[in-house]
Amino acid sequence: MFARNAWYVACTPDEFADKPLGRTICGEPLVFYRDGSGAVAALEDFCPHRGAPLSLGRVCEGRLVCGYHGLEMGCDGKTIAMPGQRVRGFPAIRSFPVIERHGFVWVWPGDAARADAALLPALPWADHPEWAYGGGLYNIGCDYRLMIDNLMDLTHETYVHATSIGQKEIDEVPCSTRVDGDEVITSRFMNGIEAPPFWKMALRMNGLPDDQPVDRWQICHFTPPSHVLIEVGVALAGHGGHAAPAEVKASSIVVDFITPETDGSIWYFWGMARHFKPHDPSLTTQIRDGQGRIFAEDREMLERQQANLTRWPDRKLLALNIDSGGVQARRVIDRKIAEERAPSGAPESSW
């Protein structure tokens, strides 16, 4: 159950640099490639001739060529040509709105008439010279809402990530949650504590001591359909914490774009945008590798959790105060899905 009239991260440009990419998004098998002008195109991954996956073909002069019998497709979903055959009368397959921005390819799997580029999330750090980004992709076998729950309640860090970013103060300091329109914000501020191993490394890399007390913050921002951006960092204690000047802190944004593949699996685009030493590629690699190991721990937990929920679908889960961020995020998702399904006139689109 997911909203379709929304922008989801589908892939990164390097994933289809030399051949088409097949990827299922919100239950829709799609194929991504570049047309003759270099723009990204997205079609149903279905050849209208014999139903072969177009992603098994190739791109020739901007045309998507089926790898089964050579049928050529245009980026509008219409057939163009086929060796020795007349095919222009074939029914068109579905094409999908796509945008390449912020280092990602975004797709709108719902009603194309509703697609609006202005609804793409603003990511000020993506093209800013004072920020650096590194990330990766995991395919995880869980409902996308379980990942949102996970990211909006960071209490689990104490247990799942005990050797990297977890610490007892996360349990001891309560979080607060508020809703601002469609955005849900959950915050936790921990002052005068010892930095956990990951953040000790970040302090050292930023030229700061790692043996002094720090003020630590976690501010989770959920926005529909399924994006979670988390402001994280530490500052030397007594300098203002989250508001401390750059020279006494190490701060970042944990980037989480969660794209449903099916009802029980996701494409998880994870990364970290950091606001210190942006021109150090070795640091980007080191942080990405460390973050990748952390999220691998989440993957095992979420897939095992999904298996339990599938086995016992009628069991009710308990909600505590630490779950408030996930609970509120699910309410926003439910409202968006209900609005999408409600009968209404088709709005004008800028697409």
Phi, psi and omega per residue, in radians:
M1 nan 1.909 -3.107
F2 -2.625 2.716 3.075
A3 -1.275 2.405 3.126
R4 -1.794 -0.490 -3.126
N5 -1.493 1.285 -3.087
A6 -2.856 2.837 3.082
W7 -1.585 2.205 3.054
Y8 -2.076 2.546 2.974
V9 -1.225 2.167 -3.120
A10 -1.713 -0.660 -3.050
C11 -3.015 3.128 2.987
T12 -1.918 2.676 -3.047
P13 -1.001 -0.572 -3.108
D14 -1.201 -0.252 -3.104
E15 -1.297 -0.328 3.101
F16 -2.294 0.698 -3.108
A17 -1.185 -0.587 -3.054
D18 -2.178 -0.006 3.105
K19 -2.826 2.832 3.121
P20 -1.099 2.698 3.125
L21 -2.053 2.168 3.016
G22 -1.666 2.291 -3.135
R23 -2.679 2.333 3.092
T24 -1.561 2.211 -3.137
I25 -2.199 2.141 -3.139
C26 0.902 0.701 3.113
G27 1.405 0.000 -3.121
E28 -1.801 2.037 3.040
P29 -1.242 2.070 -3.079
L30 -2.107 2.789 3.011
V31 -2.229 2.342 -3.124
F32 -2.013 2.439 3.109
Y33 -2.826 3.059 3.091
R34 -1.857 2.366 3.117
D35 -1.426 -2.998 -3.065
G36 -1.100 -0.411 3.128
S37 -1.587 -0.059 -3.106
G38 1.600 -0.004 3.122
A39 -1.382 2.628 3.123
V40 -1.345 2.417 3.057
A41 -2.198 2.659 3.102
A42 -2.390 2.237 3.132
L43 -2.251 2.899 2.907
E44 -1.019 2.452 3.124
D45 -1.496 1.119 -3.008
F46 -2.662 1.987 3.089
C47 -1.342 2.237 -3.090
P48 -1.212 -0.171 3.118
H49 -1.304 -1.120 -3.093
R50 -2.267 0.214 3.056
G51 1.406 0.232 3.137
A52 -1.220 2.641 3.058
P53 -1.185 2.136 3.110
L54 -1.139 -0.392 -3.140
S55 -1.170 -0.226 3.080
L56 -1.535 0.065 3.138
G57 -1.658 -2.618 -3.113
R58 -2.503 2.934 3.078
V59 -1.897 2.227 3.136
C60 -2.288 1.984 -3.131
E61 0.910 0.747 3.066
G62 1.432 -0.002 3.113
R63 -1.841 2.439 3.100
L64 -1.506 2.055 -3.061
V65 -1.846 2.134 -3.140
C66 -1.109 2.379 -3.118
G67 -1.407 0.027 -3.132
Y68 -1.653 -0.966 -3.118
H69 -2.300 0.156 3.028
G70 1.477 0.258 3.076
L71 -1.112 2.317 -3.125
E72 -1.770 2.303 -3.106
M73 -1.987 2.533 3.005
G74 -1.606 2.857 -3.082
C75 -1.237 -0.163 3.051
D76 -1.559 0.023 3.129
G77 1.575 0.017 -3.130
K78 -1.617 2.521 3.085
T79 -1.265 2.536 -3.090
I80 -1.956 -0.884 -3.065
A81 -2.854 2.891 3.043
M82 -2.756 2.356 -3.070
P83 -0.926 2.086 3.057
G84 1.275 0.194 -3.078
Q85 -2.284 2.742 3.010
R86 -1.792 2.023 -3.011
V87 -2.247 0.022 -3.052
R88 -1.182 -0.226 3.097
G89 -1.547 -0.013 3.116
F90 -1.085 2.545 3.052
P91 -1.162 2.497 -3.136
A92 -1.242 2.603 2.968
I93 -1.627 2.977 -3.032
R94 -1.361 2.381 2.982
S95 -1.907 2.731 -3.031
F96 -2.190 2.455 3.045
P97 -1.095 2.339 3.103
V98 -2.392 2.629 3.065
I99 -2.431 2.377 3.038
E100 -1.800 1.971 -3.078
R101 -2.758 2.598 3.090
H102 1.081 0.402 3.140
G103 1.474 0.148 3.139
F104 -2.275 2.816 2.968
V105 -1.837 2.162 -3.102
W106 -1.872 2.442 3.139
V107 -2.236 2.601 3.112
W108 -1.950 1.760 -3.035
P109 -1.411 -0.078 -3.090
G110 -1.650 -2.502 -3.109
D111 -1.203 2.019 -3.088
A112 -1.072 -0.482 -3.137
A113 -1.177 -0.330 -3.132
R114 -1.664 -0.123 -3.088
A115 -1.152 2.263 -3.087
D116 -2.406 2.063 -3.118
A117 -1.055 -0.453 -3.134
A118 -1.175 -0.254 -3.132
L119 -1.527 -0.065 3.044
L120 -1.098 2.478 3.126
P121 -1.159 2.488 3.053
A122 -1.423 2.250 3.129
L123 -2.196 1.447 -3.044
P124 -1.007 -0.470 -3.107
W125 -1.347 -0.319 -2.950
A126 -1.094 -0.645 -3.087
D127 -2.122 0.469 -3.068
H128 -1.743 2.283 -3.073
P129 -1.150 -0.308 -3.132
E130 -1.573 0.066 3.137
W131 -2.153 2.628 3.045
A132 -2.231 2.547 -3.118
Y133 -2.257 2.438 2.992
G134 -2.559 2.452 -3.093
G135 -2.824 -2.957 -3.108
G136 -2.751 -2.956 -3.071
L137 -2.432 2.319 3.003
Y138 -2.157 2.453 2.927
N139 -1.708 2.044 -3.008
I140 -2.117 2.364 -3.114
G141 -1.501 1.255 3.085
C142 -2.661 2.760 2.992
D143 -1.029 2.386 -3.073
Y144 -1.071 -0.460 -3.122
R145 -1.251 -0.443 3.056
L146 -1.151 -0.649 3.087
M147 -1.187 -0.662 3.087
I148 -1.107 -0.779 3.067
D149 -0.954 -0.792 -3.100
N150 -1.035 -0.751 -3.046
L151 -1.414 -0.426 3.133
M152 -1.557 -0.077 3.043
D153 -2.283 1.641 -3.067
L154 -1.487 0.165 3.053
T155 -1.018 -0.521 -3.100
H156 -1.113 -0.303 -3.123
E157 -1.014 -0.608 -3.109
T158 -1.052 -0.482 -3.018
Y159 -1.913 -0.805 -3.106
V160 -1.332 -0.589 -3.058
H161 -2.092 0.788 -3.003
A162 -1.091 -0.454 -3.047
T163 -1.715 0.088 -3.064
S164 -2.297 -1.133 -3.077
I165 -2.096 -0.079 -3.127
G166 -1.430 2.641 3.033
Q167 -2.862 2.742 -3.019
K168 -1.109 -0.470 -3.101
E169 -1.114 -0.403 3.095
I170 -1.113 -0.673 3.072
D171 -1.204 -0.622 -2.969
E172 -1.428 -0.455 -3.089
V173 -1.746 2.109 -3.111
P174 -1.218 2.707 3.063
C175 -1.805 2.832 3.079
S176 -2.204 2.544 -3.100
T177 -2.256 2.395 3.042
R178 -2.433 2.769 -3.130
V179 -2.088 2.241 3.124
D180 -2.164 1.607 -3.057
G181 1.168 -2.065 3.110
D182 -1.616 -0.019 -3.106
E183 -1.725 2.387 3.065
V184 -1.994 2.249 -3.100
I185 -2.141 2.129 3.057
T186 -2.029 2.243 -3.028
S187 -2.209 2.538 3.012
R188 -2.487 2.296 3.140
F189 -2.177 2.179 -3.090
M190 -2.109 2.031 -3.024
N191 -1.914 2.498 3.060
G192 1.145 0.717 -3.085
I193 -2.021 2.974 3.017
E194 -1.459 2.387 3.131
A195 -1.241 2.441 3.055
P196 -1.269 2.955 -3.016
P197 -0.920 -0.770 -3.115
F198 -1.059 -0.750 -3.083
W199 -1.365 -0.436 2.970
K200 -1.085 -0.729 3.088
M201 -1.080 -0.754 -3.136
A202 -1.114 -0.698 3.102
L203 -1.081 -0.807 3.132
R204 -1.056 -0.763 -3.124
M205 -1.133 -0.411 3.113
N206 -1.674 0.211 3.095
G207 1.297 0.425 -3.111
L208 -1.997 2.685 3.123
P209 -1.192 2.540 -3.137
D210 -1.886 0.150 -3.088
D211 -1.966 0.289 3.119
Q212 -1.948 2.694 3.087
P213 -1.049 2.606 -3.132
V214 -2.295 2.819 2.930
D215 -1.825 2.228 -3.053
R216 -2.070 2.542 3.141
W217 -2.379 2.655 3.045
Q218 -2.463 2.006 -3.125
I219 -2.212 1.855 -3.041
C220 -1.670 2.232 -3.141
H221 -2.044 1.963 3.017
F222 -1.712 2.337 2.976
T223 -2.357 2.506 -3.120
P224 -1.235 2.687 0.174
P225 -1.424 -0.493 -3.039
S226 -2.914 0.717 -3.131
H227 -1.812 2.389 3.063
V228 -2.297 2.080 3.052
L229 -1.995 2.269 -3.025
I230 -2.127 2.044 3.024
E231 -1.348 2.126 -3.123
V232 -2.344 2.755 3.071
G233 2.851 3.042 3.053
V234 -2.396 2.595 3.046
A235 -2.314 2.587 3.053
L236 -0.940 2.316 -2.989
A237 -0.989 2.479 3.050
G238 1.551 0.087 -3.123
H239 -1.872 0.151 3.075
G240 1.939 0.009 3.082
G241 1.023 -2.154 -3.126
H242 -0.968 -0.580 -3.102
A243 -1.618 0.114 -3.105
A244 -1.143 2.673 3.091
P245 -1.139 2.705 -3.014
A246 -1.043 -0.522 -3.038
E247 -1.278 -0.132 -3.141
V248 -2.119 0.310 -3.110
K249 -2.556 2.873 2.986
A250 -2.171 2.060 -3.052
S251 -2.328 2.666 -3.086
S252 -2.666 2.984 2.978
I253 -2.117 2.084 3.044
V254 -1.390 2.152 -3.032
V255 -1.791 2.173 -3.110
D256 -2.343 1.812 3.028
F257 -1.874 2.001 -3.017
I258 -1.899 1.928 -3.078
T259 -1.941 2.051 3.107
P260 -1.072 2.333 2.970
E261 -1.622 -0.975 3.053
T262 -2.362 -3.016 3.090
D263 -1.120 -0.380 -3.083
G264 -2.175 0.388 3.122
S265 -2.699 2.711 -3.079
I266 -2.408 2.765 2.848
W267 -1.774 2.053 -3.054
Y268 -1.924 1.836 3.104
F269 -1.617 1.896 -3.060
W270 -2.044 2.732 3.094
G271 -3.135 -3.093 3.106
M272 -2.451 2.199 3.000
A273 -1.739 2.038 -3.059
R274 -1.915 2.630 -3.079
H275 -1.962 0.720 3.036
F276 -2.688 2.500 -3.109
K277 0.765 1.012 -3.057
P278 -1.191 -0.330 -3.065
H279 -1.746 0.388 -3.141
D280 -1.907 1.646 -3.084
P281 -1.140 -0.516 3.118
S282 -1.168 -0.603 3.088
L283 -1.195 -0.689 3.083
T284 -1.013 -0.786 3.137
T285 -1.121 -0.754 -3.111
Q286 -1.116 -0.758 3.130
I287 -1.179 -0.735 3.132
R288 -1.070 -0.745 3.134
D289 -1.113 -0.753 3.124
G290 -1.143 -0.734 3.140
Q291 -1.167 -0.642 3.109
G292 -1.063 -0.701 3.103
R293 -1.157 -0.659 3.123
I294 -1.102 -0.821 -3.103
F295 -1.242 -0.410 3.035
A296 -1.124 -0.577 3.071
E297 -1.163 -0.680 3.063
D298 -1.098 -0.699 -3.082
R299 -1.025 -0.821 3.140
E300 -1.068 -0.791 -3.119
M301 -1.087 -0.796 -3.079
L302 -1.182 -0.669 3.139
E303 -1.207 -0.641 3.087
R304 -1.232 -0.639 3.068
Q305 -1.089 -0.798 3.127
Q306 -1.053 -0.706 3.119
A307 -1.065 -0.725 3.101
N308 -1.127 -0.759 -3.120
L309 -1.166 -0.586 3.090
T310 -1.217 -0.654 -3.137
R311 -1.224 -0.651 -3.120
W312 -2.126 1.230 -3.018
P313 -1.170 -0.337 -3.065
D314 -1.643 -0.068 3.127
R315 -1.312 2.359 3.113
K316 -1.542 2.434 3.129
L317 -1.651 2.661 -3.119
L318 -1.573 2.543 3.100
A319 -2.056 2.195 3.117
L320 -1.960 3.085 -3.128
N321 -1.127 -0.488 3.110
I322 -1.222 -0.251 -3.120
D323 -1.574 0.070 -2.986
S324 -1.060 -0.646 3.135
G325 -1.103 -0.816 3.110
G326 -1.145 -0.681 3.117
V327 -1.073 -0.817 -3.138
Q328 -1.169 -0.644 3.097
A329 -1.088 -0.715 3.125
R330 -1.140 -0.596 3.087
R331 -1.131 -0.708 3.088
V332 -1.107 -0.781 3.131
I333 -1.051 -0.820 -3.141
D334 -1.047 -0.698 3.128
R335 -1.138 -0.729 3.128
K336 -1.105 -0.723 3.131
I337 -1.152 -0.726 3.123
A338 -1.107 -0.724 3.114
E339 -1.111 -0.657 -3.121
E340 -1.173 -0.629 -3.084
R341 -1.482 -0.259 -3.137
A342 -1.205 2.400 3.129
P343 -1.154 2.356 3.126
S344 -2.834 2.866 3.072
G345 -1.268 2.578 3.141
A346 -1.181 2.187 -3.138
P347 -1.333 2.817 3.033
E348 -1.205 2.582 -3.087
S349 -2.179 2.569 3.072
S350 -1.615 0.026 -3.104
W351 -1.229 nan nan
